[in-house]
Amino acid sequence: MKAIMFLGDCEAVIKEVPIPKPGLGQVLVRMKAAGLCGSDVHGQYEQPKDRITARNKQLGYEMIGGHEPCGIIESLGVNTRGVQVGDRVLVCHSVGCGECLMCRQGLYNICIGPREKRGTYGFGLNGALADFMIAEDRNCVKMPDWLSFEVGAHLTCGGGTVYSALKRLNITTDDTALAVGLGPVGLGGVAVMKAWGAQVIATDLSLERMKLAKLMGADVIIDTSKENVLQRVNQLTNDMGVDVAADFSGSPIGRNTVVDATGLYGRVAFVGEQNHHPEMTLDPTRQLLGKRITIYSSRVFGIPELMEAVEFIQRHKIDLSKMITHRVPLEKAPEAVKTFQTTNTGKVVVVWP
C-alpha cells in the first residue's frame, strides 16, 4: 500500500509499505478520507529532520502520518467487539490503556494508565495517511448513512475537539462570542458557537479564512492586520467585553486576546496548541481577578464526545463541508501539505475513491 511519512524539515514523502494485519482487539480500516491538521504541520512536517529520525529510530520503524481517519472496516483481528467488516467508521485518534477509570468512560484522550499503553495515531502509532490503517476496535465509532467520509474525517480531530471544548462554555442565545484563529478548528468553532445561538465575532489574518468564517456563520469579522481586536470588541459590546471566547490559534497573542476581550464573569476556552509557541504570560491581577473569568482548557476529546458531535451537527444542520477547500488523492498529499502550510486554505482532506 502507499503511505505518507513526514520526514521533518518540511518534507513529506510517499512510500510503499506492506498492508498491516490487525492483532488482538484490532481492525484493519480501508481509508476513505483523512484530514490534514495544523499539528501535522507544526508537530512533524516543520520539525527538524534529526528529531523525526531519532523518533523513528526509537519506534523501530518509519511512522505513517495522519490522525484524522475515516473509512470502512476491511478485516477483523482476534476477539474484536462491536464492529463488523463493511462498517463505515470514524476512528478516534487517542489510544488509551483501555483499563483505567478514564478509559472505562471512553475518555482515551485523558488516559491515566501506564504510559507504554497510551498513544496517538499519526503521533507514535501509524496513522491515517495510508491506504489502510490498524485501529483498536474500541476506537471505532459507526457512522450514520447521512455523514460523509470527508466531514467524518474532520470530526475525528478538529470537529470533535471544537465540540468538546465549547460544550464546557455553556454558550446560550444571550451570549456574544469571540473566536480567535480561523484555521479548520476555529472555523468549526464559529459554526458551533452560532449553532448554540451566540452572536459570533471572528478574527484572523488570512483573507481566505475570514471569508470562510462568514460562510460558517460569523456575524462580525475582524481583520487583525488592519484593526485592533480589543478596541473593535469594545465598540461592538459597549465596552462590556464578550461573554465567551475561545482561542483556536495556540499563540500567546491569541490566548491573551481572548482573556482581555472577555467581560465580567466571562468564560474562556484555550483550544489551539502549537509546538513552537509553548509558553505564554498572564497577569492574573490585571487580566483575571477583577473580571472573575473562568478559563477552561481542553485537549481533543473522548468517544462519548465524538458520538455527541455527530448528533450535534445533524440536529443543528451544520454543514462542515463548506469549510473544505481542497480534496486530493493520496498521491498529491505531499503537495497538499505545502499548500495547507500557507494558511490560505480551509480544511484539506485526502480522499480515496
Short mmCIF file of the C-alpha atoms (twelve columns), coordinates in Angstrom:
data_MODEL
# 
_entry.id   MODEL 
# 
loop_
_atom_site.group_PDB 
_atom_site.id 
_atom_site.type_symbol 
_atom_site.label_atom_id 
_atom_site.label_alt_id 
_atom_site.label_comp_id 
_atom_site.label_asym_id 
_atom_site.label_seq_id 
_atom_site.Cartn_x 
_atom_site.Cartn_y 
_atom_site.Cartn_z 
_atom_site.pdbx_PDB_model_num 
ATOM 1   C CA . MET A 1   0.000   0.000   0.000  1 
ATOM 2   C CA . LYS A 2   1.002   3.638   -0.307 1 
ATOM 3   C CA . ALA A 3   1.637   5.729   2.804  1 
ATOM 4   C CA . ILE A 4   2.770   9.256   3.686  1 
ATOM 5   C CA . MET A 5   5.690   9.830   6.046  1 
ATOM 6   C CA . PHE A 6   6.651   13.215  7.489  1 
ATOM 7   C CA . LEU A 7   10.450  13.411  7.492  1 
ATOM 8   C CA . GLY A 8   10.903  16.849  9.067  1 
ATOM 9   C CA . ASP A 9   12.481  19.960  7.538  1 
ATOM 10  C CA . CYS A 10  9.253   20.471  5.532  1 
ATOM 11  C CA . GLU A 11  9.476   17.185  3.671  1 
ATOM 12  C CA . ALA A 12  6.742   14.587  3.212  1 
ATOM 13  C CA . VAL A 13  7.163   11.517  1.012  1 
ATOM 14  C CA . ILE A 14  5.090   8.664   -0.388 1 
ATOM 15  C CA . LYS A 15  6.407   5.172   0.307  1 
ATOM 16  C CA . GLU A 16  5.288   1.653   -0.485 1 
ATOM 17  C CA . VAL A 17  4.827   -0.437  2.670  1 
ATOM 18  C CA . PRO A 18  3.171   -3.788  3.439  1 
ATOM 19  C CA . ILE A 19  -0.511  -3.801  4.318  1 
ATOM 20  C CA . PRO A 20  -0.588  -4.415  8.098  1 
ATOM 21  C CA . LYS A 21  -2.530  -7.200  9.793  1 
ATOM 22  C CA . PRO A 22  -4.835  -6.470  12.741 1 
ATOM 23  C CA . GLY A 23  -3.987  -8.088  16.058 1 
ATOM 24  C CA . LEU A 24  -5.906  -8.761  19.248 1 
ATOM 25  C CA . GLY A 25  -8.878  -6.391  19.546 1 
ATOM 26  C CA . GLN A 26  -7.869  -4.545  16.373 1 
ATOM 27  C CA . VAL A 27  -9.354  -3.914  12.934 1 
ATOM 28  C CA . LEU A 28  -7.954  -3.031  9.530  1 
ATOM 29  C CA . VAL A 29  -9.608  0.111   8.150  1 
ATOM 30  C CA . ARG A 30  -9.635  0.893   4.426  1 
ATOM 31  C CA . MET A 31  -9.229  4.650   4.352  1 
ATOM 32  C CA . LYS A 32  -11.822 6.767   2.558  1 
ATOM 33  C CA . ALA A 33  -10.869 10.217  3.894  1 
ATOM 34  C CA . ALA A 34  -8.127  11.627  6.123  1 
ATOM 35  C CA . GLY A 35  -7.798  15.277  7.057  1 
ATOM 36  C CA . LEU A 36  -4.654  17.343  7.423  1 
ATOM 37  C CA . CYS A 37  -4.292  19.148  10.741 1 
ATOM 38  C CA . GLY A 38  -2.159  22.039  11.921 1 
ATOM 39  C CA . SER A 39  -0.464  19.720  14.398 1 
ATOM 40  C CA . ASP A 40  0.732   17.591  11.460 1 
ATOM 41  C CA . VAL A 41  2.453   20.690  10.094 1 
ATOM 42  C CA . HIS A 42  3.815   22.152  13.342 1 
ATOM 43  C CA . GLY A 43  4.409   18.885  15.182 1 
ATOM 44  C CA . GLN A 44  6.066   16.869  12.410 1 
ATOM 45  C CA . TYR A 45  6.380   18.414  8.953  1 
ATOM 46  C CA . GLU A 46  8.200   21.525  10.213 1 
ATOM 47  C CA . GLN A 47  10.205  19.745  12.904 1 
ATOM 48  C CA . PRO A 48  13.989  19.307  12.479 1 
ATOM 49  C CA . LYS A 49  14.767  16.212  10.445 1 
ATOM 50  C CA . ASP A 50  17.142  14.811  13.063 1 
ATOM 51  C CA . ARG A 51  14.343  14.893  15.646 1 
ATOM 52  C CA . ILE A 52  11.989  12.927  13.389 1 
ATOM 53  C CA . THR A 53  14.775  10.496  12.501 1 
ATOM 54  C CA . ALA A 54  15.543  9.937   16.189 1 
ATOM 55  C CA . ARG A 55  11.859  9.322   16.932 1 
ATOM 56  C CA . ASN A 56  11.548  6.769   14.136 1 
ATOM 57  C CA . LYS A 57  14.709  5.039   15.355 1 
ATOM 58  C CA . GLN A 58  13.223  4.792   18.812 1 
ATOM 59  C CA . LEU A 59  9.963   3.419   17.393 1 
ATOM 60  C CA . GLY A 60  11.835  0.953   15.215 1 
ATOM 61  C CA . TYR A 61  10.014  1.972   12.031 1 
ATOM 62  C CA . GLU A 62  9.194   4.969   9.851  1 
ATOM 63  C CA . MET A 63  5.897   6.192   11.220 1 
ATOM 64  C CA . ILE A 64  2.952   6.837   8.889  1 
ATOM 65  C CA . GLY A 65  1.456   10.283  9.490  1 
ATOM 66  C CA . GLY A 66  -2.112  11.496  9.833  1 
ATOM 67  C CA . HIS A 67  -4.532  11.399  12.761 1 
ATOM 68  C CA . GLU A 68  -7.920  12.130  11.189 1 
ATOM 69  C CA . PRO A 69  -9.072  8.683   9.984  1 
ATOM 70  C CA . CYS A 70  -12.382 7.793   8.418  1 
ATOM 71  C CA . GLY A 71  -13.090 4.668   6.388  1 
ATOM 72  C CA . ILE A 72  -14.563 1.184   6.067  1 
ATOM 73  C CA . ILE A 73  -13.570 -1.847  8.130  1 
ATOM 74  C CA . GLU A 74  -11.754 -4.249  5.820  1 
ATOM 75  C CA . SER A 75  -10.935 -7.105  8.213  1 
ATOM 76  C CA . LEU A 76  -11.016 -8.047  11.889 1 
ATOM 77  C CA . GLY A 77  -8.332  -9.267  14.254 1 
ATOM 78  C CA . VAL A 78  -8.861  -11.752 17.076 1 
ATOM 79  C CA . ASN A 79  -11.564 -11.128 19.700 1 
ATOM 80  C CA . THR A 80  -12.847 -7.871  18.229 1 
ATOM 81  C CA . ARG A 81  -16.110 -6.499  19.572 1 
ATOM 82  C CA . GLY A 82  -18.781 -4.047  18.459 1 
ATOM 83  C CA . VAL A 83  -17.789 -3.771  14.789 1 
ATOM 84  C CA . GLN A 84  -18.122 -5.799  11.598 1 
ATOM 85  C CA . VAL A 85  -16.463 -5.940  8.196  1 
ATOM 86  C CA . GLY A 86  -18.055 -3.284  5.993  1 
ATOM 87  C CA . ASP A 87  -18.899 -0.861  8.791  1 
ATOM 88  C CA . ARG A 88  -18.318 2.814   7.969  1 
ATOM 89  C CA . VAL A 89  -16.374 4.205   10.905 1 
ATOM 90  C CA . LEU A 90  -14.850 7.309   12.440 1 
ATOM 91  C CA . VAL A 91  -11.630 6.472   14.263 1 
ATOM 92  C CA . CYS A 92  -10.859 8.349   17.482 1 
ATOM 93  C CA . HIS A 93  -7.135  9.086   17.272 1 
ATOM 94  C CA . SER A 94  -6.326  8.932   21.010 1 
ATOM 95  C CA . VAL A 95  -5.444  5.417   22.154 1 
ATOM 96  C CA . GLY A 96  -5.678  4.656   25.871 1 
ATOM 97  C CA . CYS A 97  -4.836  1.666   28.008 1 
ATOM 98  C CA . GLY A 98  -8.474  0.587   27.950 1 
ATOM 99  C CA . GLU A 99  -8.463  -0.280  31.645 1 
ATOM 100 C CA . CYS A 100 -8.151  2.901   33.763 1 
ATOM 101 C CA . LEU A 101 -11.013 4.993   35.145 1 
ATOM 102 C CA . MET A 102 -10.882 7.436   32.218 1 
ATOM 103 C CA . CYS A 103 -10.675 4.757   29.524 1 
ATOM 104 C CA . ARG A 104 -13.642 2.886   31.000 1 
ATOM 105 C CA . GLN A 105 -15.608 6.059   30.212 1 
ATOM 106 C CA . GLY A 106 -14.240 6.220   26.670 1 
ATOM 107 C CA . LEU A 107 -12.004 9.189   27.542 1 
ATOM 108 C CA . TYR A 108 -8.860  7.801   25.927 1 
ATOM 109 C CA . ASN A 109 -7.560  11.356  25.457 1 
ATOM 110 C CA . ILE A 110 -7.001  11.643  29.207 1 
ATOM 111 C CA . CYS A 111 -5.938  8.057   29.922 1 
ATOM 112 C CA . ILE A 112 -4.212  7.745   33.312 1 
ATOM 113 C CA . GLY A 113 -2.939  4.231   32.721 1 
ATOM 114 C CA . PRO A 114 0.671   3.196   32.047 1 
ATOM 115 C CA . ARG A 115 2.420   5.427   29.502 1 
ATOM 116 C CA . GLU A 116 3.500   2.467   27.406 1 
ATOM 117 C CA . LYS A 117 -0.162  1.613   26.795 1 
ATOM 118 C CA . ARG A 118 -1.112  5.096   25.537 1 
ATOM 119 C CA . GLY A 119 -0.633  6.515   22.061 1 
ATOM 120 C CA . THR A 120 -1.955  8.595   19.194 1 
ATOM 121 C CA . TYR A 121 -2.452  7.514   15.609 1 
ATOM 122 C CA . GLY A 122 -0.070  9.558   13.478 1 
ATOM 123 C CA . PHE A 123 1.999   10.545  16.537 1 
ATOM 124 C CA . GLY A 124 3.860   7.423   17.646 1 
ATOM 125 C CA . LEU A 125 1.409   4.941   16.125 1 
ATOM 126 C CA . ASN A 126 0.979   4.501   12.377 1 
ATOM 127 C CA . GLY A 127 -1.736  6.843   11.198 1 
ATOM 128 C CA . ALA A 128 -4.362  7.692   8.620  1 
ATOM 129 C CA . LEU A 129 -2.368  8.860   5.582  1 
ATOM 130 C CA . ALA A 130 -2.208  5.422   4.006  1 
ATOM 131 C CA . ASP A 131 -4.469  3.141   2.019  1 
ATOM 132 C CA . PHE A 132 -5.085  1.087   5.181  1 
ATOM 133 C CA . MET A 133 -4.509  1.569   8.900  1 
ATOM 134 C CA . ILE A 134 -4.766  -0.504  12.055 1 
ATOM 135 C CA . ALA A 135 -7.168  0.732   14.743 1 
ATOM 136 C CA . GLU A 136 -8.353  -0.555  18.105 1 
ATOM 137 C CA . ASP A 137 -11.933 -1.804  17.867 1 
ATOM 138 C CA . ARG A 138 -12.921 0.395   20.830 1 
ATOM 139 C CA . ASN A 139 -11.691 3.488   18.945 1 
ATOM 140 C CA . CYS A 140 -14.124 2.955   16.070 1 
ATOM 141 C CA . VAL A 141 -17.442 4.808   16.033 1 
ATOM 142 C CA . LYS A 142 -20.014 3.704   13.475 1 
ATOM 143 C CA . MET A 143 -21.090 6.446   11.073 1 
ATOM 144 C CA . PRO A 144 -24.702 7.201   10.192 1 
ATOM 145 C CA . ASP A 145 -25.514 6.932   6.490  1 
ATOM 146 C CA . TRP A 146 -26.022 10.701  6.108  1 
ATOM 147 C CA . LEU A 147 -22.484 11.534  7.256  1 
ATOM 148 C CA . SER A 148 -19.867 11.849  4.510  1 
ATOM 149 C CA . PHE A 149 -16.356 10.453  4.914  1 
ATOM 150 C CA . GLU A 150 -14.875 13.928  4.357  1 
ATOM 151 C CA . VAL A 151 -16.839 15.545  7.181  1 
ATOM 152 C CA . GLY A 152 -16.278 12.432  9.280  1 
ATOM 153 C CA . ALA A 153 -12.522 12.867  8.911  1 
ATOM 154 C CA . HIS A 154 -12.790 16.431  10.221 1 
ATOM 155 C CA . LEU A 155 -14.805 15.245  13.208 1 
ATOM 156 C CA . THR A 156 -12.065 12.775  14.203 1 
ATOM 157 C CA . CYS A 157 -9.853  15.684  15.239 1 
ATOM 158 C CA . GLY A 158 -10.830 19.323  14.674 1 
ATOM 159 C CA . GLY A 159 -14.597 18.905  14.772 1 
ATOM 160 C CA . GLY A 160 -14.628 16.687  17.848 1 
ATOM 161 C CA . THR A 161 -12.124 18.943  19.606 1 
ATOM 162 C CA . VAL A 162 -14.266 22.027  18.986 1 
ATOM 163 C CA . TYR A 163 -17.423 20.382  20.268 1 
ATOM 164 C CA . SER A 164 -15.698 19.031  23.372 1 
ATOM 165 C CA . ALA A 165 -14.168 22.401  24.272 1 
ATOM 166 C CA . LEU A 166 -17.125 24.680  23.543 1 
ATOM 167 C CA . LYS A 167 -19.612 22.402  25.261 1 
ATOM 168 C CA . ARG A 168 -17.931 23.361  28.549 1 
ATOM 169 C CA . LEU A 169 -18.582 27.065  27.945 1 
ATOM 170 C CA . ASN A 170 -22.377 26.631  28.160 1 
ATOM 171 C CA . ILE A 171 -22.992 29.067  25.306 1 
ATOM 172 C CA . THR A 172 -26.529 30.494  25.078 1 
ATOM 173 C CA . THR A 173 -28.527 32.740  22.777 1 
ATOM 174 C CA . ASP A 174 -27.796 35.673  25.109 1 
ATOM 175 C CA . ASP A 175 -24.049 35.427  24.562 1 
ATOM 176 C CA . THR A 176 -21.653 37.330  22.377 1 
ATOM 177 C CA . ALA A 177 -18.782 35.008  21.477 1 
ATOM 178 C CA . LEU A 178 -15.285 35.620  20.140 1 
ATOM 179 C CA . ALA A 179 -13.350 33.102  18.036 1 
ATOM 180 C CA . VAL A 180 -9.639  33.839  17.604 1 
ATOM 181 C CA . GLY A 181 -7.789  31.914  14.895 1 
ATOM 182 C CA . LEU A 182 -9.747  30.656  11.892 1 
ATOM 183 C CA . GLY A 183 -7.949  27.539  10.789 1 
ATOM 184 C CA . PRO A 184 -10.129 24.443  10.343 1 
ATOM 185 C CA . VAL A 185 -10.599 24.117  14.111 1 
ATOM 186 C CA . GLY A 186 -11.567 27.779  14.504 1 
ATOM 187 C CA . LEU A 187 -13.926 27.627  11.520 1 
ATOM 188 C CA . GLY A 188 -15.695 24.708  13.133 1 
ATOM 189 C CA . GLY A 189 -15.756 26.719  16.350 1 
ATOM 190 C CA . VAL A 190 -17.582 29.560  14.612 1 
ATOM 191 C CA . ALA A 191 -20.229 27.121  13.366 1 
ATOM 192 C CA . VAL A 192 -20.720 25.538  16.795 1 
ATOM 193 C CA . MET A 193 -20.921 28.909  18.585 1 
ATOM 194 C CA . LYS A 194 -23.528 30.018  16.056 1 
ATOM 195 C CA . ALA A 195 -25.493 26.781  16.419 1 
ATOM 196 C CA . TRP A 196 -25.866 27.493  20.137 1 
ATOM 197 C CA . GLY A 197 -27.319 30.873  19.235 1 
ATOM 198 C CA . ALA A 198 -24.443 33.242  20.060 1 
ATOM 199 C CA . GLN A 199 -23.603 36.449  18.228 1 
ATOM 200 C CA . VAL A 200 -20.200 35.468  16.840 1 
ATOM 201 C CA . ILE A 201 -17.172 37.703  16.303 1 
ATOM 202 C CA . ALA A 202 -14.281 36.025  14.461 1 
ATOM 203 C CA . THR A 203 -10.696 37.205  13.941 1 
ATOM 204 C CA . ASP A 204 -7.751  36.169  11.794 1 
ATOM 205 C CA . LEU A 205 -5.069  37.440  9.403  1 
ATOM 206 C CA . SER A 206 -5.950  35.236  6.418  1 
ATOM 207 C CA . LEU A 207 -8.392  36.742  3.923  1 
ATOM 208 C CA . GLU A 208 -9.395  33.286  2.698  1 
ATOM 209 C CA . ARG A 209 -10.155 32.069  6.200  1 
ATOM 210 C CA . MET A 210 -12.084 35.208  7.088  1 
ATOM 211 C CA . LYS A 211 -14.300 34.601  4.049  1 
ATOM 212 C CA . LEU A 212 -14.857 31.020  5.188  1 
ATOM 213 C CA . ALA A 213 -15.744 32.203  8.709  1 
ATOM 214 C CA . LYS A 214 -18.512 34.327  7.230  1 
ATOM 215 C CA . LEU A 215 -19.711 31.264  5.354  1 
ATOM 216 C CA . MET A 216 -19.730 29.271  8.606  1 
ATOM 217 C CA . GLY A 217 -21.932 31.837  10.336 1 
ATOM 218 C CA . ALA A 218 -19.756 34.589  11.824 1 
ATOM 219 C CA . ASP A 219 -21.683 37.828  12.334 1 
ATOM 220 C CA . VAL A 220 -18.646 40.126  12.503 1 
ATOM 221 C CA . ILE A 221 -15.161 39.600  11.075 1 
ATOM 222 C CA . ILE A 222 -12.145 41.456  12.450 1 
ATOM 223 C CA . ASP A 223 -9.069  41.548  10.223 1 
ATOM 224 C CA . THR A 224 -6.245  41.621  12.757 1 
ATOM 225 C CA . SER A 225 -3.842  43.024  10.171 1 
ATOM 226 C CA . LYS A 226 -5.960  46.187  9.941  1 
ATOM 227 C CA . GLU A 227 -7.879  46.529  13.209 1 
ATOM 228 C CA . ASN A 228 -7.177  46.370  16.927 1 
ATOM 229 C CA . VAL A 229 -9.225  43.433  18.154 1 
ATOM 230 C CA . LEU A 230 -9.788  44.736  21.688 1 
ATOM 231 C CA . GLN A 231 -10.854 48.171  20.505 1 
ATOM 232 C CA . ARG A 232 -13.258 46.681  17.979 1 
ATOM 233 C CA . VAL A 233 -14.717 44.262  20.532 1 
ATOM 234 C CA . ASN A 234 -15.280 47.134  22.967 1 
ATOM 235 C CA . GLN A 235 -17.081 49.082  20.240 1 
ATOM 236 C CA . LEU A 236 -19.306 46.106  19.471 1 
ATOM 237 C CA . THR A 237 -20.128 45.364  23.122 1 
ATOM 238 C CA . ASN A 238 -20.431 48.886  24.571 1 
ATOM 239 C CA . ASP A 239 -17.188 48.303  26.486 1 
ATOM 240 C CA . MET A 240 -18.673 45.267  28.253 1 
ATOM 241 C CA . GLY A 241 -16.498 42.667  26.534 1 
ATOM 242 C CA . VAL A 242 -17.691 39.357  25.129 1 
ATOM 243 C CA . ASP A 243 -19.425 36.728  27.259 1 
ATOM 244 C CA . VAL A 244 -17.452 33.775  25.923 1 
ATOM 245 C CA . ALA A 245 -14.249 33.493  23.927 1 
ATOM 246 C CA . ALA A 246 -12.110 30.701  22.543 1 
ATOM 247 C CA . ASP A 247 -8.568  30.771  21.216 1 
ATOM 248 C CA . PHE A 248 -8.006  28.352  18.354 1 
ATOM 249 C CA . SER A 249 -4.620  29.748  17.322 1 
ATOM 250 C CA . GLY A 250 -2.477  28.357  20.128 1 
ATOM 251 C CA . SER A 251 -0.386  31.530  20.070 1 
ATOM 252 C CA . PRO A 252 0.443   33.665  23.148 1 
ATOM 253 C CA . ILE A 253 -1.147  36.685  21.430 1 
ATOM 254 C CA . GLY A 254 -4.343  34.780  20.699 1 
ATOM 255 C CA . ARG A 255 -4.608  33.397  24.205 1 
ATOM 256 C CA . ASN A 256 -4.099  36.795  25.789 1 
ATOM 257 C CA . THR A 257 -6.594  38.331  23.369 1 
ATOM 258 C CA . VAL A 258 -9.445  36.048  24.414 1 
ATOM 259 C CA . VAL A 259 -8.752  36.770  28.080 1 
ATOM 260 C CA . ASP A 260 -8.561  40.533  27.584 1 
ATOM 261 C CA . ALA A 261 -11.647 40.668  25.324 1 
ATOM 262 C CA . THR A 262 -13.850 38.825  27.815 1 
ATOM 263 C CA . GLY A 263 -16.023 40.771  30.248 1 
ATOM 264 C CA . LEU A 264 -17.311 40.223  33.779 1 
ATOM 265 C CA . TYR A 265 -17.931 36.575  34.691 1 
ATOM 266 C CA . GLY A 266 -16.865 35.588  31.188 1 
ATOM 267 C CA . ARG A 267 -15.874 32.087  30.121 1 
ATOM 268 C CA . VAL A 268 -12.738 31.406  28.108 1 
ATOM 269 C CA . ALA A 269 -11.501 28.241  26.372 1 
ATOM 270 C CA . PHE A 270 -7.913  27.548  25.351 1 
ATOM 271 C CA . VAL A 271 -8.255  25.094  22.466 1 
ATOM 272 C CA . GLY A 272 -5.471  25.596  19.905 1 
ATOM 273 C CA . GLU A 273 -1.925  24.436  20.514 1 
ATOM 274 C CA . GLN A 274 1.332   24.923  18.665 1 
ATOM 275 C CA . ASN A 275 4.639   23.268  19.465 1 
ATOM 276 C CA . HIS A 276 6.570   26.402  18.536 1 
ATOM 277 C CA . HIS A 277 4.531   28.552  20.978 1 
ATOM 278 C CA . PRO A 278 4.927   26.535  24.187 1 
ATOM 279 C CA . GLU A 279 4.700   29.409  26.684 1 
ATOM 280 C CA . MET A 280 2.617   32.471  27.410 1 
ATOM 281 C CA . THR A 281 2.441   35.052  30.194 1 
ATOM 282 C CA . LEU A 282 -0.718  36.079  32.018 1 
ATOM 283 C CA . ASP A 283 -1.051  38.705  34.727 1 
ATOM 284 C CA . PRO A 284 -3.845  37.306  36.928 1 
ATOM 285 C CA . THR A 285 -4.241  40.511  38.954 1 
ATOM 286 C CA . ARG A 286 -4.703  42.690  35.887 1 
ATOM 287 C CA . GLN A 287 -6.370  40.269  33.484 1 
ATOM 288 C CA . LEU A 288 -8.420  37.832  35.543 1 
ATOM 289 C CA . LEU A 289 -9.258  38.608  39.146 1 
ATOM 290 C CA . GLY A 290 -11.278 41.762  38.692 1 
ATOM 291 C CA . LYS A 291 -13.405 40.198  35.963 1 
ATOM 292 C CA . ARG A 292 -13.866 36.832  37.721 1 
ATOM 293 C CA . ILE A 293 -13.189 34.991  34.476 1 
ATOM 294 C CA . THR A 294 -13.347 31.201  34.246 1 
ATOM 295 C CA . ILE A 295 -10.748 29.599  31.971 1 
ATOM 296 C CA . TYR A 296 -11.289 26.125  30.542 1 
ATOM 297 C CA . SER A 297 -8.532  24.104  28.937 1 
ATOM 298 C CA . SER A 298 -9.420  21.328  26.565 1 
ATOM 299 C CA . ARG A 299 -7.335  18.907  24.520 1 
ATOM 300 C CA . VAL A 300 -9.101  16.792  21.907 1 
ATOM 301 C CA . PHE A 301 -11.980 14.517  23.035 1 
ATOM 302 C CA . GLY A 302 -13.148 11.067  24.006 1 
ATOM 303 C CA . ILE A 303 -15.537 8.586   22.414 1 
ATOM 304 C CA . PRO A 304 -18.720 9.985   24.080 1 
ATOM 305 C CA . GLU A 305 -17.963 13.499  22.824 1 
ATOM 306 C CA . LEU A 306 -17.224 12.251  19.300 1 
ATOM 307 C CA . MET A 307 -20.583 10.487  19.238 1 
ATOM 308 C CA . GLU A 308 -22.311 13.597  20.593 1 
ATOM 309 C CA . ALA A 309 -20.614 15.774  17.981 1 
ATOM 310 C CA . VAL A 310 -22.086 13.664  15.175 1 
ATOM 311 C CA . GLU A 311 -25.580 14.084  16.622 1 
ATOM 312 C CA . PHE A 312 -24.984 17.783  17.245 1 
ATOM 313 C CA . ILE A 313 -24.143 18.687  13.654 1 
ATOM 314 C CA . GLN A 314 -27.166 16.766  12.413 1 
ATOM 315 C CA . ARG A 315 -29.554 18.333  14.931 1 
ATOM 316 C CA . HIS A 316 -28.331 21.848  14.177 1 
ATOM 317 C CA . LYS A 317 -27.938 21.221  10.441 1 
ATOM 318 C CA . ILE A 318 -24.278 22.313  10.429 1 
ATOM 319 C CA . ASP A 319 -22.671 21.787  7.036  1 
ATOM 320 C CA . LEU A 320 -18.980 21.366  7.823  1 
ATOM 321 C CA . SER A 321 -18.269 20.520  4.179  1 
ATOM 322 C CA . LYS A 322 -18.447 24.262  3.419  1 
ATOM 323 C CA . MET A 323 -15.059 24.738  5.070  1 
ATOM 324 C CA . ILE A 324 -13.363 22.068  2.904  1 
ATOM 325 C CA . THR A 325 -11.406 23.865  0.192  1 
ATOM 326 C CA . HIS A 326 -9.075  21.111  -1.014 1 
ATOM 327 C CA . ARG A 327 -9.757  17.435  -1.736 1 
ATOM 328 C CA . VAL A 328 -6.739  15.500  -3.025 1 
ATOM 329 C CA . PRO A 329 -5.772  11.874  -3.676 1 
ATOM 330 C CA . LEU A 330 -3.036  10.318  -1.536 1 
ATOM 331 C CA . GLU A 331 -0.514  10.738  -4.358 1 
ATOM 332 C CA . LYS A 332 -0.842  14.530  -4.073 1 
ATOM 333 C CA . ALA A 333 -0.770  14.686  -0.276 1 
ATOM 334 C CA . PRO A 334 2.855   15.925  -0.013 1 
ATOM 335 C CA . GLU A 335 1.990   18.857  -2.275 1 
ATOM 336 C CA . ALA A 336 -1.225  19.454  -0.324 1 
ATOM 337 C CA . VAL A 337 0.726   19.728  2.940  1 
ATOM 338 C CA . LYS A 338 2.756   22.579  1.430  1 
ATOM 339 C CA . THR A 339 -0.464  24.307  0.374  1 
ATOM 340 C CA . PHE A 340 -2.016  23.825  3.809  1 
ATOM 341 C CA . GLN A 341 1.134   25.240  5.430  1 
ATOM 342 C CA . THR A 342 0.461   28.625  3.780  1 
ATOM 343 C CA . THR A 343 -2.666  29.052  5.998  1 
ATOM 344 C CA . ASN A 344 -4.564  30.281  2.912  1 
ATOM 345 C CA . THR A 345 -6.844  27.248  2.887  1 
ATOM 346 C CA . GLY A 346 -9.796  25.890  4.734  1 
ATOM 347 C CA . LYS A 347 -9.883  22.185  5.531  1 
ATOM 348 C CA . VAL A 348 -7.643  20.000  3.361  1 
ATOM 349 C CA . VAL A 349 -8.767  16.369  3.055  1 
ATOM 350 C CA . VAL A 350 -7.054  13.404  1.414  1 
ATOM 351 C CA . VAL A 351 -9.708  11.230  -0.239 1 
ATOM 352 C CA . TRP A 352 -9.865  7.755   -1.755 1 
ATOM 353 C CA . PRO A 353 -12.336 6.572   -4.431 1 
# 
